Amino acid sequence: ALTPTAAAAARPGRPALRNAATAKAGGEVRHLTLYAENLPGGQLGYGLKPGKAAIPGPLLEMTEGDTLHIELVNLADVTLSLHPHGVDYEFGSDGSPLSRSTVAPGERRTYTWRTHEPGRRADGTWNPGSAGYWHYHDHAVGTVHGTAGVRKGLYGPLIVRRAGDVLPDKQFTIVFNDMTVNNRAADDPYDITAKIGERVEFVSITHGEYYHTFHLHGHRWADNRTGLLAGPDDHTPVIDNKITGPADSFGFQVIAGEGVGAGAWMYHCHVQSHADMGMAGLFLVTEEDGSLPDHDPGHGH
């Protein structure tokens, strides 16, 4: 027999509960090639294949204990680089002009990122490990800080899992960069879609000159590393709005439409003038058959 919670979830039009997939133990050594390219409108982007660069760049995932060797191939017309947040790397993989680890047009360079599990240090203090929602970006275009590279789109998400972390059904990256979302114009919003009941992972990154808030209508998450509560005794604050500033990144998972149903749920910066300037989009949660409740398609944009 189903529990009351499972029975409610399994009623017509709602998917039955199922055990979530989890991350396996780390320890792998992987290699990938990343391409940097010029994009229309003077922008720049990273991609996993030539001609496939996008803004933001591809989502890269690791598990604590993994090592990732990334060969960056520069197909653009400016010297650029790759700099990560949250992982371990030697000076030669810093991606800054200071470390002489940039890549000239037509050249390539391999960067090595490592991760580690949490544990006790020799002095008795605690090392928290590498797990988290992080990001990577250029650190060379325009200035030694990569200011022009970041503004033009050379950035992307990096997730480091811990063994046993819950895995999502869908993933979306939302980057607040100055007054844009993913470097898109206000009349070209970044709308995302999931079916009701799907586990959806959001990665939020902020770049540029301004502080923002990330707000999602109809859904909430725990303000911790995973965005999930560990159980009934976990008293982590549950939020639906978070302040975020330049180089901040965080992530969380929600069940699409949980407790609220299908709908065109807005996400936006809650600094009112920023939202009015176009820092908004829609989280479209459809019914199982793909249908969506009636809504004003222009609202929120």
FENJO-V613555 format. One record per residue. RES is the residue in one small letter. PSI is psi in radians with two decimals (999 if undefined). BURIAL is b if it has 9 or more other ideal C-beta (glycine too) atoms within 8 Angstrom, else e. Layout:
((RES/PSI/BURIAL) (RES/PSI/BURIAL))
//
This chain:
((a/2.52/e) (l/2.55/e) (t/2.83/e) (p/-0.68/e) (t/-0.79/e) (a/-0.67/b) (a/-0.70/b) (a/-0.70/e) (a/-0.44/b) (a/0.07/b) (r/2.84/e) (p/2.36/e) (g/0.00/e) (r/2.35/b) (p/2.58/b) (a/2.68/e) (l/2.59/e) (r/2.72/e) (n/2.35/e) (a/2.50/e) (a/2.63/e) (t/2.77/b) (a/2.41/b) (k/2.94/e) (a/2.58/e) (g/-2.87/b) (g/-0.02/e) (e/2.65/e) (v/2.07/e) (r/2.74/e) (h/2.40/e) (l/2.80/b) (t/2.29/b) (l/2.34/b) (y/2.36/b) (a/2.32/b) (e/2.75/b) (n/2.50/e) (l/2.85/b) (p/2.69/e) (g/0.33/e) (g/0.19/e) (q/2.98/b) (l/2.69/b) (g/2.85/b) (y/2.61/b) (g/2.85/b) (l/-0.17/e) (k/2.65/e) (p/2.37/e) (g/0.05/e) (k/0.29/e) (a/2.55/b) (a/2.93/b) (i/2.08/b) (p/2.98/b) (g/3.08/b) (p/2.57/b) (l/2.13/b) (l/2.35/b) (e/2.48/e) (m/2.88/b) (t/2.51/b) (e/2.24/b) (g/-0.27/b) (d/2.71/b) (t/2.35/b) (l/2.11/b) (h/2.08/b) (i/2.04/b) (e/1.98/b) (l/2.10/b) (v/2.12/b) (n/1.78/b) (l/0.06/b) (a/-3.13/b) (d/0.27/e) (v/2.69/e) (t/2.33/b) (l/-3.04/b) (s/-3.00/b) (l/2.05/b) (h/2.20/b) (p/2.78/b) (h/2.50/b) (g/-0.20/b) (v/3.03/b) (d/2.42/e) (y/2.66/b) (e/2.92/e) (f/-0.62/e) (g/-0.12/e) (s/0.30/b) (d/-0.55/b) (g/0.21/b) (s/2.68/b) (p/-0.56/b) (l/-0.67/e) (s/0.05/b) (r/0.72/e) (s/0.63/b) (t/3.01/b) (v/2.09/b) (a/2.79/e) (p/2.33/b) (g/-0.07/e) (e/3.07/e) (r/2.72/e) (r/2.54/b) (t/2.22/e) (y/2.47/b) (t/2.15/b) (w/2.36/b) (r/2.75/b) (t/2.81/b) (h/2.72/b) (e/2.79/b) (p/2.71/b) (g/3.05/e) (r/2.28/e) (r/2.93/e) (a/-0.50/e) (d/0.10/e) (g/-0.20/e) (t/2.93/e) (w/2.24/e) (n/2.09/b) (p/-0.16/e) (g/3.12/b) (s/-0.18/b) (a/2.42/b) (g/3.04/b) (y/1.87/b) (w/-2.87/b) (h/2.96/b) (y/2.78/b) (h/2.96/b) (d/2.64/b) (h/0.51/b) (a/-0.44/b) (v/2.25/b) (g/-0.98/e) (t/3.06/e) (v/-0.20/e) (h/-0.02/e) (g/0.44/b) (t/-0.80/b) (a/-0.63/b) (g/-0.77/b) (v/-0.78/b) (r/-0.58/b) (k/-0.08/b) (g/0.11/b) (l/1.36/b) (y/2.82/b) (g/2.96/b) (p/2.59/b) (l/2.12/b) (i/2.25/b) (v/2.02/b) (r/2.79/b) (r/2.46/b) (a/2.26/b) (g/-0.17/e) (d/2.50/b) (v/2.38/b) (l/2.55/b) (p/2.94/b) (d/-0.64/e) (k/2.68/b) (q/2.44/b) (f/2.46/b) (t/2.23/b) (i/2.04/b) (v/2.08/b) (f/1.92/b) (n/1.87/b) (d/-2.05/e) (m/0.47/e) (t/2.85/b) (v/2.04/b) (n/0.59/b) (n/0.38/b) (r/2.64/b) (a/2.75/e) (a/-0.53/b) (d/0.18/e) (d/1.14/e) (p/2.72/b) (y/1.64/e) (d/2.50/e) (i/2.69/b) (t/2.43/e) (a/2.71/b) (k/2.63/b) (i/2.34/b) (g/-0.20/b) (e/2.52/b) (r/2.04/b) (v/2.28/b) (e/2.23/b) (f/2.34/b) (v/2.10/b) (s/2.22/b) (i/2.53/b) (t/2.35/b) (h/2.98/b) (g/-2.69/b) (e/-0.09/e) (y/2.72/b) (y/2.54/e) (h/3.09/b) (t/2.47/b) (f/2.09/b) (h/2.38/b) (l/2.19/b) (h/2.46/b) (g/-0.04/e) (h/2.67/b) (r/2.86/e) (w/2.83/b) (a/2.42/b) (d/1.21/b) (n/-2.90/e) (r/-0.71/e) (t/-0.32/b) (g/0.11/b) (l/2.57/b) (l/2.49/e) (a/-0.35/e) (g/-3.01/e) (p/-0.36/e) (d/0.09/e) (d/1.97/e) (h/0.43/e) (t/2.36/e) (p/2.45/e) (v/2.26/e) (i/2.91/b) (d/0.22/e) (n/2.32/b) (k/2.31/b) (i/2.40/e) (t/2.39/b) (g/3.12/e) (p/2.24/b) (a/0.03/e) (d/2.60/b) (s/2.52/b) (f/2.95/b) (g/2.92/b) (f/2.92/b) (q/2.50/b) (v/2.77/b) (i/2.06/b) (a/2.14/b) (g/0.16/b) (e/2.09/e) (g/-0.14/e) (v/-0.35/e) (g/-3.09/e) (a/2.73/b) (g/2.98/b) (a/1.52/b) (w/2.16/b) (m/2.54/b) (y/2.59/b) (h/2.89/b) (c/2.32/b) (h/0.15/b) (v/1.96/b) (q/-0.77/e) (s/-0.54/e) (h/-0.77/b) (a/-0.72/b) (d/-0.42/e) (m/0.02/e) (g/0.12/b) (m/1.25/b) (a/2.73/b) (g/-3.10/b) (l/2.37/b) (f/1.71/b) (l/1.89/b) (v/1.95/b) (t/2.83/b) (e/3.00/b) (e/-0.56/b) (d/0.08/e) (g/-0.05/e) (s/2.77/e) (l/2.41/b) (p/2.66/e) (d/2.46/e) (h/2.86/e) (d/1.93/e) (p/-0.32/e) (g/-0.24/e) (h/2.32/e) (g/-0.17/b) (h/999/b))
//
